[in-house]
């Protein structure tokens, strides 16, 4: 806890983004920084007296691709600073303990490494079946008692643990109503991602490493990104045994399998099926090269693509009266972000389709804007080509990287 000091809090303040949404205190980075030294000195004094208590997080809801809403917790500014420092300390403690099969919310690890791992494992190993599983409302159902037991296993500093617990039970503000938080860790808090990884490290990762691998006679592989995970099996009966064992395993720690999103499907070079599965916004499916050899196909998920198209269409209509140059620059940035994520080997056709959709949708929007005098397509094309670059691949998932072994 001595590392949560004036210097580390100041550094956390420096790293905060200027335009972050405010918590229940209504304080922004700029306002807190007006009397920075005084505010931090007072915070540290209260922490040493143990009179510092985190304020409830302000809960907001953001739309998901499936039309539902995802709850997001926004901490008060001072709490965000303390969480930031404590999250960094937890990362220092657990990075050497976490297993190589996990990727979400970890330094120098990303979703594309997971996509490459899935591609290489199914292509080169004896994989015939995929167990696709989902944890129902994971962040809302983390059991606080189990969380503290897991942390106590690795951390001796009682004061540090005391403040972790205070953040867990700080409560939630929905409008003017305060709700107790007797379980869960609110998404949006800077300490939540690493706490989620700690929880699932003990609940799932070590269970796979110590139990599942030893009990399976065939090959078995596991990968997790945040609370999303897959298990890859050689034998179907072993996949079914693990799926049945998964329910009581999660139940022991207050978690539940989402039945409608959990299944076993055949896939791989020995299974010529048309089954496919989605993971991290990509769809994986059996296909072949032009020469007839087996290849695992990877493309943008139809569900994600549909949601992105709807978002683009709405944004273009809402902003149709902005200057064309400004809109084109925004489109270029958005498309580059899309290419940076979805531009993996074998997915060029899909990102090209999205690029064309944006291109033609904006042309239609402009002609609605100029109803009396439509813009000629040749003129539009000249403007488009000036601002917007062609689709291109950005991530190599076909070449194996030693760091992923």
C-alpha positions in Angstrom: 0.0 0.0 0.0 3.0 2.3 0.4 3.2 2.5 -3.4 -0.1 4.3 -3.5 1.5 7.6 -2.7 1.6 11.2 -3.9 4.0 10.5 -6.8 2.0 7.5 -8.1 -1.4 9.4 -7.7 0.1 12.4 -9.6 1.2 10.1 -12.4 -2.2 8.5 -12.6 -3.7 12.0 -12.8 -1.4 12.9 -15.7 -2.4 9.8 -17.6 -6.2 10.4 -17.3 -8.0 11.5 -20.5 -9.4 15.0 -20.5 -12.9 14.3 -21.7 -13.8 11.3 -19.6 -17.4 11.0 -18.4 -17.7 12.2 -14.8 -18.8 10.1 -11.8 -21.3 11.0 -9.0 -18.9 13.7 -7.8 -19.2 15.6 -11.1 -15.5 16.5 -11.0 -13.4 16.6 -14.1 -9.7 16.2 -14.5 -9.3 19.9 -15.1 -11.2 20.8 -12.0 -9.3 18.3 -9.8 -6.0 19.6 -11.2 -6.7 23.2 -10.2 -5.6 22.4 -6.7 -3.7 19.1 -7.5 -1.1 19.2 -4.7 -3.7 20.1 -2.1 -6.2 17.5 -3.3 -3.7 14.7 -3.4 -2.2 15.5 0.0 -5.7 15.4 1.5 -6.4 12.1 -0.3 -3.2 10.4 1.0 -3.9 11.7 4.6 -7.4 10.2 4.5 -6.1 6.9 3.1 -3.6 6.7 5.9 -6.3 7.3 8.5 -8.6 4.8 6.7 -11.3 7.4 6.5 -11.1 7.3 2.7 -14.2 5.5 1.3 -14.8 5.2 -2.5 -18.0 6.8 -3.7 -20.7 4.8 -5.5 -20.1 4.4 -9.3 -22.5 6.1 -11.6 -24.2 3.5 -13.7 -25.0 4.2 -17.4 -26.1 1.9 -20.1 -24.5 1.6 -23.6 -26.1 -0.3 -26.5 -24.8 -3.7 -27.5 -24.7 -5.2 -31.0 -27.7 -7.4 -30.2 -29.9 -4.5 -29.2 -29.6 -5.0 -25.5 -27.8 -2.6 -23.1 -24.5 -3.1 -21.3 -24.2 -1.6 -17.8 -21.1 0.6 -17.4 -19.8 2.0 -14.1 -18.2 5.4 -14.0 -16.1 6.0 -10.8 -15.7 9.4 -9.2 -12.5 11.1 -10.3 -10.6 10.6 -7.1 -11.6 7.0 -7.0 -10.4 6.6 -10.6 -6.9 7.8 -9.6 -6.7 5.3 -6.7 -8.1 2.5 -8.8 -5.6 3.3 -11.5 -2.6 2.9 -9.2 -4.0 -0.2 -7.5 -4.7 -1.8 -10.9 -1.1 -1.3 -11.9 0.1 -2.9 -8.6 -2.2 -5.9 -9.2 -0.9 -6.2 -12.7 2.7 -6.3 -11.4 1.7 -9.0 -8.9 -0.3 -11.3 -11.2 1.4 -11.0 -14.6 4.0 -13.6 -13.5 1.2 -15.8 -12.2 -1.3 -15.7 -15.1 -1.1 -18.4 -17.7 -0.1 -18.0 -21.3 -3.6 -19.1 -22.5 -5.2 -15.8 -21.4 -5.0 -12.5 -23.4 -7.6 -9.9 -22.4 -6.6 -6.9 -20.3 -3.0 -7.9 -20.2 0.1 -5.9 -21.3 1.4 -6.7 -24.8 -1.5 -9.1 -25.5 -4.4 -8.5 -27.8 -7.4 -10.1 -29.6 -5.4 -10.8 -32.8 -3.0 -13.1 -30.9 -6.1 -15.1 -29.9 -7.3 -15.2 -33.5 -3.9 -16.4 -34.6 -3.8 -19.0 -31.8 -7.2 -20.4 -32.8 -6.2 -20.4 -36.5 -2.9 -22.2 -35.9 -4.2 -24.7 -33.4 -7.1 -25.9 -35.5 -5.0 -25.9 -38.6 -2.0 -27.8 -37.2 -3.3 -29.8 -34.2 -5.6 -32.7 -33.7 -8.7 -30.6 -33.1 -12.1 -32.0 -34.1 -14.5 -30.2 -31.7 -14.9 -26.8 -30.2 -16.6 -26.1 -26.9 -18.0 -22.6 -27.2 -19.1 -21.4 -23.8 -20.4 -18.1 -22.3 -20.7 -17.0 -18.7 -24.0 -15.3 -17.9 -23.5 -11.7 -16.7 -20.0 -12.4 -15.4 -19.1 -8.9 -14.2 -22.4 -8.6 -12.3 -22.0 -11.9 -10.5 -18.4 -12.0 -9.2 -18.6 -13.3 -5.6 -16.9 -10.9 -3.3 -15.9 -13.5 -0.7 -14.3 -15.7 -3.3 -12.6 -12.7 -4.8 -11.0 -11.8 -1.5 -9.9 -15.4 -0.8 -8.2 -15.5 -4.2 -6.4 -12.2 -3.5 -5.4 -13.2 0.0 -3.7 -16.3 -1.5 -1.2 -14.0 -3.2 -1.2 -10.7 -1.3 -0.1 -10.3 2.3 -0.8 -6.6 2.7 -4.1 -6.4 4.7 -4.5 -2.7 4.1 -4.3 -3.1 0.3 -6.9 -5.9 0.5 -9.0 -3.7 2.7 -9.2 -1.0 0.0 -9.9 -3.6 -2.7 -13.0 -4.7 -0.7 -14.1 -1.1 -0.2 -14.1 -0.6 -4.0 -16.1 -3.8 -4.4 -18.8 -2.7 -2.0 -18.9 1.0 -2.9 -22.4 0.7 -4.3 -24.0 1.9 -7.6 -26.0 5.0 -8.4 -28.7 4.7 -11.0 -30.1 8.2 -11.4 -30.9 9.3 -7.9 -31.2 5.7 -6.5 -28.3 4.1 -4.6 -28.0 0.3 -4.9 -25.8 -1.9 -2.7 -23.2 -3.9 -4.5 -23.0 -7.2 -2.6 -21.6 -9.0 -5.6 -20.0 -8.1 -9.0 -17.4 -5.7 -10.1 -18.7 -2.8 -12.2 -17.5 -2.6 -15.8 -15.8 0.7 -16.4 -13.8 0.8 -13.2 -10.0 0.7 -13.9 -9.5 -2.0 -11.3 -12.3 -4.3 -12.7 -10.4 -5.9 -15.6 -7.5 -7.1 -13.6 -9.8 -8.3 -10.8 -11.8 -10.2 -13.4 -8.7 -11.9 -14.7 -7.7 -12.9 -11.1 -11.1 -14.4 -10.5 -11.1 -16.4 -13.7 -7.5 -17.4 -13.2 -8.6 -19.4 -10.2 -12.1 -20.4 -11.5 -11.2 -21.5 -15.0 -7.5 -21.2 -16.0 -6.0 -23.3 -13.2 -8.9 -25.7 -13.5 -8.0 -26.3 -17.1 -4.3 -26.5 -16.4 -4.5 -28.8 -13.3 -7.6 -30.9 -13.9 -8.9 -30.9 -17.5 -5.5 -31.4 -19.2 -4.7 -34.3 -17.0 -8.0 -36.1 -17.4 -8.2 -35.8 -21.2 -6.5 -38.6 -23.2 -6.8 -36.7 -26.5 -5.4 -33.3 -27.3 -7.1 -30.3 -25.6 -6.5 -26.6 -25.9 -7.9 -23.6 -24.1 -7.9 -19.8 -24.7 -9.6 -17.0 -22.8 -10.0 -13.3 -23.6 -11.6 -11.5 -20.6 -14.7 -13.5 -19.8 -14.9 -15.2 -23.2 -13.3 -18.5 -23.7 -13.0 -21.6 -25.9 -11.9 -25.1 -25.4 -10.7 -27.2 -28.4 -10.8 -31.0 -28.2 -9.7 -34.1 -30.2 -12.5 -36.3 -28.9 -16.2 -35.4 -28.7 -16.9 -37.5 -25.6 -14.2 -35.5 -23.7 -15.7 -32.2 -24.8 -19.1 -33.3 -23.6 -17.7 -34.4 -20.2 -16.0 -31.0 -19.8 -19.2 -29.2 -20.8 -21.1 -31.0 -18.1 -18.4 -30.4 -15.5 -18.4 -26.7 -16.4 -21.8 -26.0 -14.9 -21.0 -27.1 -11.3 -17.5 -25.6 -11.6 -18.9 -22.2 -12.3 -21.8 -22.6 -9.9 -19.4 -23.2 -7.0 -18.1 -19.6 -7.5 -21.5 -17.9 -8.1 -21.3 -18.0 -11.9 -23.7 -19.6 -14.4 -23.4 -20.9 -17.9 -25.5 -19.1 -20.5 -27.3 -22.2 -21.9 -28.3 -20.6 -25.2 -24.7 -19.6 -26.0 -22.9 -22.8 -24.9 -22.5 -25.7 -27.4 -20.1 -28.2 -28.9 -19.6 -28.2 -32.7 -17.4 -30.2 -35.1 -14.7 -28.3 -36.9 -11.2 -28.9 -38.2 -9.4 -30.6 -41.1 -10.9 -34.0 -40.2 -14.4 -32.7 -39.9 -15.8 -31.5 -43.3 -18.8 -29.8 -41.8 -20.5 -26.4 -42.5 -20.6 -25.5 -38.8 -19.1 -22.2 -37.7 -18.6 -20.3 -34.5 -18.1 -16.7 -33.6 -15.4 -15.4 -31.2 -14.2 -11.8 -30.6 -16.1 -10.4 -33.6 -14.9 -13.0 -36.1 -16.5 -16.1 -37.6 -14.4 -19.2 -37.9 -15.4 -21.9 -40.5 -14.1 -24.8 -42.5 -13.0 -24.0 -46.1 -10.3 -24.9 -48.6 -7.6 -23.2 -50.6 -7.7 -23.0 -54.4 -5.5 -26.1 -54.5 -8.1 -28.1 -52.4 -6.2 -28.1 -49.1 -8.0 -27.6 -45.8 -8.0 -24.1 -44.4 -9.8 -22.5 -41.4 -11.6 -19.5 -42.7 -11.9 -16.3 -40.7 -14.3 -13.5 -41.6 -16.1 -10.6 -39.9 -19.0 -11.8 -37.9 -22.3 -11.2 -39.6 -23.8 -9.9 -36.4 -21.0 -7.5 -35.8 -21.0 -6.3 -39.4 -24.8 -5.7 -39.3 -24.4 -3.7 -36.1 -21.6 -1.6 -37.6 -23.6 -0.9 -40.8 -26.5 0.3 -38.7 -24.3 2.6 -36.7 -22.6 4.0 -39.8 -26.0 4.7 -41.5 -27.4 6.4 -38.5 -24.3 8.5 -38.0 -24.2 9.6 -41.6 -27.8 10.7 -41.6 -27.4 12.5 -38.2 -24.4 14.4 -39.6 -25.5 14.9 -43.2 -25.2 18.7 -43.0 -21.6 18.7 -41.7 -19.0 19.9 -44.3 -18.1 17.1 -46.7 -14.4 17.3 -46.0 -15.0 16.9 -42.2 -17.2 13.9 -42.7 -14.8 12.3 -45.2 -11.9 12.7 -42.6 -14.1 11.0 -40.0 -15.0 8.2 -42.4 -11.3 7.6 -43.2 -10.4 7.4 -39.4 -13.3 5.0 -38.8 -12.5 2.8 -41.7 -8.8 2.6 -40.7 -10.0 1.5 -37.2 -12.1 -1.2 -38.9 -9.2 -2.4 -41.0 -6.9 -2.4 -38.0 -9.2 -4.8 -36.2 -10.8 -6.9 -39.0 -8.0 -6.8 -41.6 -6.7 -10.3 -41.0 -5.5 -12.8 -43.6 -8.5 -14.2 -45.6 -10.9 -11.4 -44.7 -10.1 -8.8 -47.5 -13.4 -9.5 -49.3 -15.4 -8.7 -46.1 -13.6 -5.5 -45.3 -14.0 -4.5 -48.9 -17.8 -5.0 -48.6 -17.9 -2.8 -45.6 -15.8 -0.1 -47.3 -18.2 -0.2 -50.3 -21.2 0.0 -48.0 -19.9 3.2 -46.3 -19.0 4.6 -49.7 -22.4 4.2 -51.3 -24.4 5.0 -48.2 -22.7 8.4 -47.9 -23.4 9.1 -51.6 -27.1 8.4 -51.0 -27.0 10.7 -47.9 -25.4 13.5 -49.8 -28.1 13.3 -52.5 -30.8 13.5 -49.9 -29.0 16.6 -48.6 -29.0 18.2 -52.1 -32.4 17.1 -53.3 -32.8 19.8 -56.0 -29.3 19.3 -57.3 -27.9 15.8 -56.9 -24.1 15.4 -56.9 -22.8 13.5 -59.9 -21.2 10.2 -59.0 -18.0 11.0 -60.8 -17.6 14.2 -58.7 -18.3 12.2 -55.5 -15.8 9.5 -56.5 -13.1 12.1 -57.0 -13.7 13.5 -53.5 -14.0 10.0 -52.0 -10.7 8.9 -53.6 -8.9 12.0 -52.3 -9.9 11.4 -48.6 -10.4 7.7 -48.2 -7.8 4.9 -48.8 -8.5 1.5 -50.2 -9.1 -1.5 -47.9 -6.0 -3.4 -46.8 -5.0 -6.2 -44.5 -3.2 -5.1 -41.3 -2.7 -8.3 -39.2 -0.9 -11.6 -40.1 -2.6 -14.6 -38.4 -1.1 -17.2 -40.7 2.5 -17.1 -39.5 3.1 -18.6 -36.1 4.8 -16.4 -33.6 7.0 -18.1 -30.9 5.6 -15.9 -28.1 2.3 -17.6 -28.5 3.6 -21.1 -27.8 
